[in-house]
Amino acid sequence: MDEKQVIRLKEVSIYHGGENQSVKQILREGEMVLSEVDLSVRRGEFVYLIGRVGSGKSSLLKTLYAEVPLLTGEGMIAGFNLRKLKRKEIPYLRRRIGIVFQDYQLLNDRNVFMNLYYVLKATGWKKESEIRERIDKVLKMVHLEMKSYKMPFELSGGEQQRLVIARALLNDPEVLLADEPTGNLDPLTADGIMQIFREITDRGCAVVMSTHNTSLIENYPARAILFQKGKTSEVDLKQILA
């Protein structure tokens, strides 16, 4: 694997199966969502995943952060082999990647600072001074340094999404995976989120983002992977938008 590549998938098929099914059962009885997926992403690269709802974008992201197991093909992310990944290793993988969910998944009984503090303590940070310094740094990155005392329900939708991005950046990830991060936001707020993502890639972190927002794609052009009929293919955005 090229040392500059942070994601590499080769001849990957993705299946949905029952929670207690064995690998053989899933391959035999499960639903194949995607097949013949080849994808590589380098450090600092921005990549869109585009396609209709239900086309497999979220399934691919879930495979990359190990919620859906990779059963066929080759898969590497942030130095982890997804085919050989053991359950006990998943928390260590997720410290190397950041995940931005559309539904935020914030702790509503804790303020902004404590939402981030909890994550750092849970991922092994010990020194209070280093924890506070890291929280201050990521809040500045997402322009929330003046909101650390606020509760999540006191934030706007865009501010909540920026808090989710801050949380994803806490452990200085190599890759940030974002599933429809602007889906519930107005155009101006969504534009602000995209500017933050671009700042993140400028620092060397790759961003892989699923979206159906064509105006954002037009304003922030980048590589695009089209999901269609159970397959993926790299496409020329200029031709699609034209």
Phi and psi in degrees as GROMACS dihedral restraints (atoms count N, CA, C in turn):
[ dihedral_restraints ]
;  ai    aj    ak    al  type     phi  dphi    fc
    3     4     5     6     1   -53.4    20    10
    4     5     6     7     1   131.2    20    10
    6     7     8     9     1   -64.7    20    10
    7     8     9    10     1   -18.8    20    10
    9    10    11    12     1   -86.7    20    10
   10    11    12    13     1   -10.3    20    10
   12    13    14    15     1   -82.7    20    10
   13    14    15    16     1   130.2    20    10
   15    16    17    18     1  -106.0    20    10
   16    17    18    19     1   -16.0    20    10
   18    19    20    21     1  -135.1    20    10
   19    20    21    22     1   135.0    20    10
   21    22    23    24     1  -146.3    20    10
   22    23    24    25     1   117.1    20    10
   24    25    26    27     1  -118.3    20    10
   25    26    27    28     1   136.8    20    10
   27    28    29    30     1  -138.6    20    10
   28    29    30    31     1   121.9    20    10
   30    31    32    33     1    52.0    20    10
   31    32    33    34     1    45.5    20    10
   33    34    35    36     1   -89.1    20    10
   34    35    36    37     1   137.0    20    10
   36    37    38    39     1  -118.8    20    10
   37    38    39    40     1   142.2    20    10
   39    40    41    42     1  -119.3    20    10
   40    41    42    43     1   129.8    20    10
   42    43    44    45     1  -120.9    20    10
   43    44    45    46     1   148.6    20    10
   45    46    47    48     1  -106.5    20    10
   46    47    48    49     1   132.2    20    10
   48    49    50    51     1  -143.8    20    10
   49    50    51    52     1   178.7    20    10
   51    52    53    54     1   -69.5    20    10
   52    53    54    55     1   152.5    20    10
   54    55    56    57     1   -60.3    20    10
   55    56    57    58     1   -35.5    20    10
   57    58    59    60     1  -102.1    20    10
   58    59    60    61     1     9.7    20    10
   60    61    62    63     1   -77.4    20    10
   61    62    63    64     1   147.3    20    10
   63    64    65    66     1   -76.6    20    10
   64    65    66    67     1   168.3    20    10
   66    67    68    69     1   -58.1    20    10
   67    68    69    70     1   -43.7    20    10
   69    70    71    72     1   -63.0    20    10
   70    71    72    73     1   -39.6    20    10
   72    73    74    75     1   -65.5    20    10
   73    74    75    76     1   -42.4    20    10
   75    76    77    78     1   -63.5    20    10
   76    77    78    79     1   -44.4    20    10
   78    79    80    81     1   -64.2    20    10
   79    80    81    82     1   -32.0    20    10
   81    82    83    84     1   -85.6    20    10
   82    83    84    85     1   -40.3    20    10
   84    85    86    87     1  -114.3    20    10
   85    86    87    88     1   -16.9    20    10
   87    88    89    90     1   -74.2    20    10
   88    89    90    91     1   169.8    20    10
   90    91    92    93     1   -90.1    20    10
   91    92    93    94     1   123.7    20    10
   93    94    95    96     1   -83.7    20    10
   94    95    96    97     1   117.4    20    10
   96    97    98    99     1   -88.9    20    10
   97    98    99   100     1   -42.5    20    10
   99   100   101   102     1  -138.4    20    10
  100   101   102   103     1   151.4    20    10
  102   103   104   105     1  -141.1    20    10
  103   104   105   106     1   155.6    20    10
  105   106   107   108     1    56.5    20    10
  106   107   108   109     1    42.8    20    10
  108   109   110   111     1   -83.6    20    10
  109   110   111   112     1   124.5    20    10
  111   112   113   114     1  -124.1    20    10
  112   113   114   115     1   125.1    20    10
  114   115   116   117     1  -154.0    20    10
  115   116   117   118     1   134.6    20    10
  117   118   119   120     1  -132.8    20    10
  118   119   120   121     1   140.3    20    10
  120   121   122   123     1  -132.6    20    10
  121   122   123   124     1   132.8    20    10
  123   124   125   126     1  -101.3    20    10
  124   125   126   127     1   163.6    20    10
  126   127   128   129     1   -56.2    20    10
  127   128   129   130     1   136.5    20    10
  129   130   131   132     1    74.4    20    10
  130   131   132   133     1     8.7    20    10
  132   133   134   135     1   -93.3    20    10
  133   134   135   136     1   147.2    20    10
  135   136   137   138     1  -111.4    20    10
  136   137   138   139     1   128.0    20    10
  138   139   140   141     1  -132.9    20    10
  139   140   141   142     1   127.8    20    10
  141   142   143   144     1   -90.4    20    10
  142   143   144   145     1   142.5    20    10
  144   145   146   147     1  -109.4    20    10
  145   146   147   148     1   117.7    20    10
  147   148   149   150     1  -124.2    20    10
  148   149   150   151     1   155.5    20    10
  150   151   152   153     1   149.5    20    10
  151   152   153   154     1   171.1    20    10
  153   154   155   156     1   -68.2    20    10
  154   155   156   157     1   160.2    20    10
  156   157   158   159     1   -57.9    20    10
  157   158   159   160     1   133.1    20    10
  159   160   161   162     1    86.6    20    10
  160   161   162   163     1     6.9    20    10
  162   163   164   165     1   -85.5    20    10
  163   164   165   166     1    -6.4    20    10
  165   166   167   168     1   112.9    20    10
  166   167   168   169     1     3.6    20    10
  168   169   170   171     1   -61.9    20    10
  169   170   171   172     1   -49.5    20    10
  171   172   173   174     1   -65.7    20    10
  172   173   174   175     1   -35.1    20    10
  174   175   176   177     1   -63.1    20    10
  175   176   177   178     1   -39.3    20    10
  177   178   179   180     1   -65.8    20    10
  178   179   180   181     1   -43.7    20    10
  180   181   182   183     1   -61.5    20    10
  181   182   183   184     1   -42.2    20    10
  183   184   185   186     1   -64.1    20    10
  184   185   186   187     1   -32.5    20    10
  186   187   188   189     1   -67.4    20    10
  187   188   189   190     1   -39.7    20    10
  189   190   191   192     1   -66.8    20    10
  190   191   192   193     1   -32.3    20    10
  192   193   194   195     1  -103.2    20    10
  193   194   195   196     1    18.9    20    10
  195   196   197   198     1    68.7    20    10
  196   197   198   199     1    26.0    20    10
  198   199   200   201     1   -81.9    20    10
  199   200   201   202     1   -34.4    20    10
  201   202   203   204     1  -107.2    20    10
  202   203   204   205     1   123.8    20    10
  204   205   206   207     1   -70.4    20    10
  205   206   207   208     1   144.3    20    10
  207   208   209   210     1   -88.7    20    10
  208   209   210   211     1   119.0    20    10
  210   211   212   213     1  -107.5    20    10
  211   212   213   214     1   -25.3    20    10
  213   214   215   216     1  -136.3    20    10
  214   215   216   217     1   152.8    20    10
  216   217   218   219     1    84.5    20    10
  217   218   219   220     1  -170.6    20    10
  219   220   221   222     1  -114.9    20    10
  220   221   222   223     1   138.3    20    10
  222   223   224   225     1  -147.5    20    10
  223   224   225   226     1   126.0    20    10
  225   226   227   228     1  -130.0    20    10
  226   227   228   229     1   140.1    20    10
  228   229   230   231     1  -147.3    20    10
  229   230   231   232     1   128.5    20    10
  231   232   233   234     1    50.0    20    10
  232   233   234   235     1    37.3    20    10
  234   235   236   237     1    86.2    20    10
  235   236   237   238     1    -0.1    20    10
  237   238   239   240     1  -103.5    20    10
  238   239   240   241     1   136.1    20    10
  240   241   242   243     1   -87.0    20    10
  241   242   243   244     1   110.9    20    10
  243   244   245   246     1   -68.8    20    10
  244   245   246   247     1   -25.7    20    10
  246   247   248   249     1   -73.0    20    10
  247   248   249   250     1   -30.8    20    10
  249   250   251   252     1  -103.6    20    10
  250   251   252   253     1     2.9    20    10
  252   253   254   255     1   -66.2    20    10
  253   254   255   256     1   128.2    20    10
  255   256   257   258     1   -93.8    20    10
  256   257   258   259     1   155.1    20    10
  258   259   260   261     1   -55.8    20    10
  259   260   261   262     1   -39.4    20    10
  261   262   263   264     1   -69.3    20    10
  262   263   264   265     1   -15.2    20    10
  264   265   266   267     1   -90.6    20    10
  265   266   267   268     1   -13.0    20    10
  267   268   269   270     1   -58.6    20    10
  268   269   270   271     1   -43.5    20    10
  270   271   272   273     1   -59.4    20    10
  271   272   273   274     1   -32.7    20    10
  273   274   275   276     1   -72.3    20    10
  274   275   276   277     1   -37.1    20    10
  276   277   278   279     1   -59.6    20    10
  277   278   279   280     1   -45.4    20    10
  279   280   281   282     1   -72.1    20    10
  280   281   282   283     1   -11.4    20    10
  282   283   284   285     1   -80.3    20    10
  283   284   285   286     1   -16.6    20    10
  285   286   287   288     1   -96.8    20    10
  286   287   288   289     1    -9.9    20    10
  288   289   290   291     1  -127.7    20    10
  289   290   291   292     1   157.4    20    10
  291   292   293   294     1  -111.5    20    10
  292   293   294   295     1   144.7    20    10
  294   295   296   297     1  -125.7    20    10
  295   296   297   298     1   126.1    20    10
  297   298   299   300     1  -115.0    20    10
  298   299   300   301     1   112.7    20    10
  300   301   302   303     1   -93.7    20    10
  301   302   303   304     1   151.6    20    10
  303   304   305   306     1   -69.6    20    10
  304   305   306   307     1   -31.8    20    10
  306   307   308   309     1   -95.4    20    10
  307   308   309   310     1    15.4    20    10
  309   310   311   312     1    69.6    20    10
  310   311   312   313     1   -56.4    20    10
  312   313   314   315     1    56.8    20    10
  313   314   315   316     1    46.5    20    10
  315   316   317   318     1   -89.0    20    10
  316   317   318   319     1   160.6    20    10
  318   319   320   321     1   -88.9    20    10
  319   320   321   322     1   103.9    20    10
  321   322   323   324     1   -75.1    20    10
  322   323   324   325     1   -10.2    20    10
  324   325   326   327     1   -96.3    20    10
  325   326   327   328     1     8.8    20    10
  327   328   329   330     1  -132.5    20    10
  328   329   330   331     1   147.9    20    10
  330   331   332   333     1   -75.3    20    10
  331   332   333   334     1  -180.0    20    10
  333   334   335   336     1   -56.4    20    10
  334   335   336   337     1   -49.5    20    10
  336   337   338   339     1   -58.2    20    10
  337   338   339   340     1   -46.7    20    10
  339   340   341   342     1   -71.5    20    10
  340   341   342   343     1   -28.0    20    10
  342   343   344   345     1   -59.4    20    10
  343   344   345   346     1   -40.9    20    10
  345   346   347   348     1   -79.4    20    10
  346   347   348   349     1   -37.7    20    10
  348   349   350   351     1   -58.6    20    10
  349   350   351   352     1   -43.6    20    10
  351   352   353   354     1   -59.3    20    10
  352   353   354   355     1   -42.4    20    10
  354   355   356   357     1   -65.3    20    10
  355   356   357   358     1   -45.0    20    10
  357   358   359   360     1   -64.1    20    10
  358   359   360   361     1   -42.7    20    10
  360   361   362   363     1   -62.8    20    10
  361   362   363   364     1   -39.4    20    10
  363   364   365   366     1   -69.8    20    10
  364   365   366   367     1   -21.7    20    10
  366   367   368   369     1  -103.8    20    10
  367   368   369   370     1    17.8    20    10
  369   370   371   372     1   100.6    20    10
  370   371   372   373     1     2.9    20    10
  372   373   374   375     1   -72.4    20    10
  373   374   375   376     1   137.8    20    10
  375   376   377   378     1  -114.5    20    10
  376   377   378   379     1   -46.3    20    10
  378   379   380   381     1   -77.6    20    10
  379   380   381   382     1   124.8    20    10
  381   382   383   384     1   -60.6    20    10
  382   383   384   385     1   -39.1    20    10
  384   385   386   387     1   -64.3    20    10
  385   386   387   388     1   -40.4    20    10
  387   388   389   390     1   -70.4    20    10
  388   389   390   391     1   -36.6    20    10
  390   391   392   393     1   -62.1    20    10
  391   392   393   394     1   -47.9    20    10
  393   394   395   396     1   -65.3    20    10
  394   395   396   397     1   -38.9    20    10
  396   397   398   399     1   -64.1    20    10
  397   398   399   400     1   -41.6    20    10
  399   400   401   402     1   -68.4    20    10
  400   401   402   403     1   -40.9    20    10
  402   403   404   405     1   -62.9    20    10
  403   404   405   406     1   -44.4    20    10
  405   406   407   408     1   -59.0    20    10
  406   407   408   409     1   -40.4    20    10
  408   409   410   411     1   -66.4    20    10
  409   410   411   412     1   -47.2    20    10
  411   412   413   414     1   -71.3    20    10
  412   413   414   415     1   -32.1    20    10
  414   415   416   417     1   -65.9    20    10
  415   416   417   418     1   -36.3    20    10
  417   418   419   420     1   -67.4    20    10
  418   419   420   421     1   -36.3    20    10
  420   421   422   423     1   -61.6    20    10
  421   422   423   424     1   -32.5    20    10
  423   424   425   426     1  -106.9    20    10
  424   425   426   427     1    11.9    20    10
  426   427   428   429     1    62.4    20    10
  427   428   429   430     1    42.8    20    10
  429   430   431   432     1  -123.1    20    10
  430   431   432   433     1    18.8    20    10
  432   433   434   435     1   -62.3    20    10
  433   434   435   436     1   -20.5    20    10
  435   436   437   438     1   -94.8    20    10
  436   437   438   439     1     6.1    20    10
  438   439   440   441     1  -117.6    20    10
  439   440   441   442     1    14.0    20    10
  441   442   443   444     1   -63.4    20    10
  442   443   444   445     1   -24.5    20    10
  444   445   446   447     1   -89.2    20    10
  445   446   447   448     1    -8.4    20    10
  447   448   449   450     1   -76.1    20    10
  448   449   450   451     1   149.1    20    10
  450   451   452   453     1   -83.3    20    10
  451   452   453   454     1   152.2    20    10
  453   454   455   456     1   -53.6    20    10
  454   455   456   457     1   -38.3    20    10
  456   457   458   459     1   -71.8    20    10
  457   458   459   460     1   -10.0    20    10
  459   460   461   462     1   -90.4    20    10
  460   461   462   463     1    -4.1    20    10
  462   463   464   465     1   -95.6    20    10
  463   464   465   466     1   152.4    20    10
  465   466   467   468     1   -72.2    20    10
  466   467   468   469     1   169.8    20    10
  468   469   470   471     1   -58.9    20    10
  469   470   471   472     1   -42.2    20    10
  471   472   473   474     1   -65.9    20    10
  472   473   474   475     1   -37.4    20    10
  474   475   476   477     1   -67.5    20    10
  475   476   477   478     1   -38.4    20    10
  477   478   479   480     1   -63.1    20    10
  478   479   480   481     1   -40.4    20    10
  480   481   482   483     1   -67.5    20    10
  481   482   483   484     1   -36.0    20    10
  483   484   485   486     1   -66.2    20    10
  484   485   486   487     1   -33.8    20    10
  486   487   488   489     1   -65.6    20    10
  487   488   489   490     1   -39.7    20    10
  489   490   491   492     1   -62.2    20    10
  490   491   492   493     1   -40.2    20    10
  492   493   494   495     1   -65.2    20    10
  493   494   495   496     1   -42.2    20    10
  495   496   497   498     1   -58.5    20    10
  496   497   498   499     1   -43.9    20    10
  498   499   500   501     1   -60.3    20    10
  499   500   501   502     1   -40.4    20    10
  501   502   503   504     1   -67.8    20    10
  502   503   504   505     1   -23.5    20    10
  504   505   506   507     1   -93.0    20    10
  505   506   507   508     1    -3.7    20    10
  507   508   509   510     1   -55.2    20    10
  508   509   510   511     1   -42.5    20    10
  510   511   512   513     1   -97.1    20    10
  511   512   513   514     1    24.9    20    10
  513   514   515   516     1    50.8    20    10
  514   515   516   517     1    62.9    20    10
  516   517   518   519     1   -70.7    20    10
  517   518   519   520     1   159.7    20    10
  519   520   521   522     1   -84.9    20    10
  520   521   522   523     1   -26.0    20    10
  522   523   524   525     1  -137.4    20    10
  523   524   525   526     1   140.0    20    10
  525   526   527   528     1  -117.0    20    10
  526   527   528   529     1   123.3    20    10
  528   529   530   531     1  -105.5    20    10
  529   530   531   532     1   123.7    20    10
  531   532   533   534     1  -126.1    20    10
  532   533   534   535     1   121.2    20    10
  534   535   536   537     1  -102.6    20    10
  535   536   537   538     1   103.1    20    10
  537   538   539   540     1    47.7    20    10
  538   539   540   541     1    54.1    20    10
  540   541   542   543     1   -69.1    20    10
  541   542   543   544     1   -17.1    20    10
  543   544   545   546     1  -109.3    20    10
  544   545   546   547     1     9.4    20    10
  546   547   548   549     1   -60.6    20    10
  547   548   549   550     1   -31.4    20    10
  549   550   551   552     1  -105.2    20    10
  550   551   552   553     1    13.7    20    10
  552   553   554   555     1  -110.7    20    10
  553   554   555   556     1   151.8    20    10
  555   556   557   558     1   -72.7    20    10
  556   557   558   559     1   162.3    20    10
  558   559   560   561     1   -56.5    20    10
  559   560   561   562     1   -41.7    20    10
  561   562   563   564     1   -66.4    20    10
  562   563   564   565     1   -42.5    20    10
  564   565   566   567     1   -67.4    20    10
  565   566   567   568     1   -40.5    20    10
  567   568   569   570     1   -61.1    20    10
  568   569   570   571     1   -38.7    20    10
  570   571   572   573     1   -61.3    20    10
  571   572   573   574     1   -39.9    20    10
  573   574   575   576     1   -63.1    20    10
  574   575   576   577     1   -39.0    20    10
  576   577   578   579     1   -63.6    20    10
  577   578   579   580     1   -41.7    20    10
  579   580   581   582     1   -64.3    20    10
  580   581   582   583     1   -37.5    20    10
  582   583   584   585     1   -63.1    20    10
  583   584   585   586     1   -37.9    20    10
  585   586   587   588     1   -65.2    20    10
  586   587   588   589     1   -41.9    20    10
  588   589   590   591     1   -61.1    20    10
  589   590   591   592     1   -39.7    20    10
  591   592   593   594     1   -65.8    20    10
  592   593   594   595     1   -37.5    20    10
  594   595   596   597     1   -63.6    20    10
  595   596   597   598     1   -36.2    20    10
  597   598   599   600     1   -65.3    20    10
  598   599   600   601     1   -44.7    20    10
  600   601   602   603     1   -66.5    20    10
  601   602   603   604     1   -33.4    20    10
  603   604   605   606     1   -61.9    20    10
  604   605   606   607     1   -24.8    20    10
  606   607   608   609     1   -86.0    20    10
  607   608   609   610     1    -1.9    20    10
  609   610   611   612     1   104.4    20    10
  610   611   612   613     1    -1.3    20    10
  612   613   614   615     1   -88.7    20    10
  613   614   615   616     1   128.9    20    10
  615   616   617   618     1   -74.3    20    10
  616   617   618   619     1   145.5    20    10
  618   619   620   621     1  -124.5    20    10
  619   620   621   622     1   125.2    20    10
  621   622   623   624     1  -117.2    20    10
  622   623   624   625     1   118.5    20    10
  624   625   626   627     1  -130.3    20    10
  625   626   627   628     1   125.3    20    10
  627   628   629   630     1   -87.1    20    10
  628   629   630   631     1   140.0    20    10
  630   631   632   633     1  -161.8    20    10
  631   632   633   634     1   158.3    20    10
  633   634   635   636     1  -123.7    20    10
  634   635   636   637     1    13.1    20    10
  636   637   638   639     1   -87.3    20    10
  637   638   639   640     1    96.2    20    10
  639   640   641   642     1   -68.1    20    10
  640   641   642   643     1   -29.2    20    10
  642   643   644   645     1   -67.7    20    10
  643   644   645   646     1   -37.4    20    10
  645   646   647   648     1   -65.3    20    10
  646   647   648   649     1   -42.0    20    10
  648   649   650   651     1   -61.5    20    10
  649   650   651   652     1   -38.8    20    10
  651   652   653   654     1   -67.8    20    10
  652   653   654   655     1   -39.1    20    10
  654   655   656   657     1   -79.5    20    10
  655   656   657   658     1   -25.2    20    10
  657   658   659   660     1  -129.8    20    10
  658   659   660   661     1    71.2    20    10
  660   661   662   663     1   -64.2    20    10
  661   662   663   664     1   145.3    20    10
  663   664   665   666     1  -163.5    20    10
  664   665   666   667     1  -178.1    20    10
  666   667   668   669     1   -59.0    20    10
  667   668   669   670     1   147.4    20    10
  669   670   671   672     1  -139.0    20    10
  670   671   672   673     1   135.3    20    10
  672   673   674   675     1  -112.0    20    10
  673   674   675   676     1   120.7    20    10
  675   676   677   678     1   -91.6    20    10
  676   677   678   679     1   131.6    20    10
  678   679   680   681     1  -104.3    20    10
  679   680   681   682     1   120.1    20    10
  681   682   683   684     1  -157.2    20    10
  682   683   684   685     1   126.6    20    10
  684   685   686   687     1    54.1    20    10
  685   686   687   688     1    42.2    20    10
  687   688   689   690     1    76.8    20    10
  688   689   690   691     1     9.7    20    10
  690   691   692   693     1  -127.5    20    10
  691   692   693   694     1   165.4    20    10
  693   694   695   696     1  -125.7    20    10
  694   695   696   697     1   148.3    20    10
  696   697   698   699     1  -153.5    20    10
  697   698   699   700     1   143.9    20    10
  699   700   701   702     1   -77.6    20    10
  700   701   702   703     1   137.5    20    10
  702   703   704   705     1  -128.9    20    10
  703   704   705   706     1   159.6    20    10
  705   706   707   708     1   -89.4    20    10
  706   707   708   709     1   108.8    20    10
  708   709   710   711     1   -61.7    20    10
  709   710   711   712     1   -34.3    20    10
  711   712   713   714     1   -60.3    20    10
  712   713   714   715     1   -40.8    20    10
  714   715   716   717     1   -68.2    20    10
  715   716   717   718     1   -41.3    20    10
  717   718   719   720     1   -65.3    20    10
  718   719   720   721     1   -46.0    20    10
  720   721   722   723     1   -69.1    20    10
  721   722   723   724     1   -28.1    20    10
